[in-house]
Amino acid sequence: MTSIYVIADACIDVKDESCVEVCPVDCIHADDIDRVRYIDPDECIGCNLCLPACPVGAIYVADGSPAAPPAWVEINALWFRDREAARARVDELAR
């Protein structure tokens, strides 16, 4: 089974593209107004290339060790269903 990754709070307002540049399946997304990047759980192949590319250590295994904070697993998945709701949760947690 491949690992699925999520991006957590260390990414807030960083806007670094290193993870996007190394992803072979282009599964890391964000709109210009987003404060973090999001990994599509349906597209991620668990290749691990994003982990060392992230300059702030914001990428976690969704269900592994070290596990991503649960709120960020939920926010990451939410963004692909309801972007406004995900953005509101990021703003709440960034306070």
C-alpha positions in Angstrom: 0.0 0.0 0.0 1.4 3.4 -0.9 1.4 6.3 1.6 -0.7 9.3 1.0 0.7 12.7 2.1 -0.8 15.9 3.4 0.6 19.4 3.9 0.2 20.9 7.4 0.5 24.2 9.2 4.3 24.8 8.6 3.3 25.6 5.0 1.0 28.5 5.9 2.0 31.6 3.9 5.3 30.0 2.7 4.3 29.8 -1.0 7.3 27.6 -1.9 7.0 25.6 -5.0 9.7 23.0 -4.4 7.2 20.2 -3.6 5.2 21.0 -6.8 8.3 21.0 -8.9 9.3 17.5 -7.9 5.9 15.8 -8.0 5.8 13.4 -11.0 2.0 13.3 -11.1 1.2 16.9 -10.4 -1.0 16.1 -7.4 -0.1 19.2 -5.3 -2.5 22.0 -5.9 -3.4 25.5 -4.7 -5.2 28.6 -6.1 -3.5 32.0 -5.9 -5.5 32.9 -2.8 -4.6 29.8 -0.9 -2.3 30.1 2.1 -1.1 26.5 1.8 -0.7 23.8 -0.9 -2.9 20.7 -0.9 -2.1 17.1 -2.0 -4.9 15.3 -3.9 -5.4 12.0 -2.1 -6.8 10.4 -5.3 -3.7 11.5 -7.4 -0.9 11.0 -4.9 1.2 7.9 -5.7 3.2 8.0 -2.5 6.5 8.4 -4.2 8.1 10.4 -1.3 9.7 13.0 -3.6 7.9 15.8 -1.9 9.1 15.1 1.6 12.8 16.1 1.2 11.8 18.9 -1.2 9.7 20.8 1.4 11.9 23.4 3.0 9.8 23.7 6.1 8.9 20.1 6.8 5.2 20.6 6.3 4.5 17.3 4.5 3.4 14.3 6.5 2.1 10.8 5.9 -1.6 11.0 6.3 -1.8 7.8 8.4 1.8 7.1 9.4 4.5 8.0 11.7 5.1 10.8 12.1 1.4 11.2 11.4 -0.1 14.5 10.2 -2.1 16.4 12.7 -5.7 15.2 12.2 -7.1 18.7 11.5 -4.7 19.0 8.5 -5.7 15.6 7.1 -9.3 16.8 7.2 -8.5 20.2 5.7 -6.4 18.7 2.9 -9.3 16.4 1.9 -11.9 19.2 2.4 -10.1 21.5 -0.1 -11.0 19.1 -3.0 -14.7 19.2 -2.0 -15.2 22.8 -0.7 -12.3 25.2 -1.1 -13.9 28.0 0.8 -14.5 25.8 3.8 -10.9 24.6 3.7 -9.6 28.2 3.5 -11.7 29.2 6.5 -10.3 26.3 8.6 -6.7 27.3 7.6 -7.5 30.9 8.7 -8.8 29.6 12.0 -5.8 27.5 12.7 -3.4 30.2 11.6 -4.5 32.6 14.4 
